[in-house]
């Protein structure tokens, strides 16, 4: 993180031996107090200060306060002043590059690439106006044109996002195996963040269905604002879900659009639910499973041997080729090597 501070001496007298202290709770414990020293700041002069810190843990932080220490010329005494200036900071999860995913071409493909919709979500773009029809939402009324024409006129939109992806995962408390940054939940969060970044870059609209102690839903959308909203959620989320993947599907699967794509981040211990999940294929939903192998988060294994064995079983039983994730292995390689 890069921080920039601006300090100005509003007095006509110079200030000697000035020390500044900023509190950065996002940094490592031994680096949270940042001290800066200024030997001389002339009267009426200002100075820009720039400094950096490494934020190792995702989360939401409150930076500040800012403290200034004024020392006498001999450095024997000082006067402290506290400026209650605070800043809110989100440290997003780290991401890794995803160069390729299985082709996601399921979704609404309008005639000649454009479909006009009288109902607009945030992913749709303004096209024009037309006369109000029964059933049009009141919030879409174009009031200025309505007043000019003396009749109800509504805004009309073009749907620009054709292919849609549902991103689904469960941060289950009792299955958060591993330690520190090598816990199941941390891997799921990092994978979800990287997938969201990939979908943003591909201009693909995505929704999110997740459980982390409560059901969380981000409706279909695309663009930087949608991405930032999801990343802020990932910055703060904890593995506190007490429901199973089956519970999530029971509640939400009917709302996953037909003729769409589903990216499912799950543990191999949830294999028992695959029969239920595969029913979605009858609705022309393509499934991309990202499978975390739980045993590798508990003990040391030959990761390649375990991955090969699970891959064979899944291919035989369900004709699926999942993206297999093992603890401490490269996530970038896992996505690159297993996607042909």
Beta strands, then each sheet from edge to edge (+ up, - down):
strand 1: 2-8
strand 2: 15-23
strand 3: 33-41
strand 4: 46-52
strand 5: 59-63
strand 6: 66-71
strand 7: 78-83
strand 8: 87-91
strand 9: 115-117
strand 10: 124-131
strand 11: 153-159
strand 12: 164-170
strand 13: 178-179
strand 14: 182-183
strand 15: 205-211
strand 16: 215-221
strand 17: 261-267
strand 18: 286-292
strand 19: 323-325
sheet 1: 1+ 4-
sheet 2: 3+ 2- 6+ 7-
sheet 3: 5+ 8-
sheet 4: 9+ 11- 10+
sheet 5: 16+ 15- 12- 17- 18- 19-
sheet 6: 13+ 14-
end
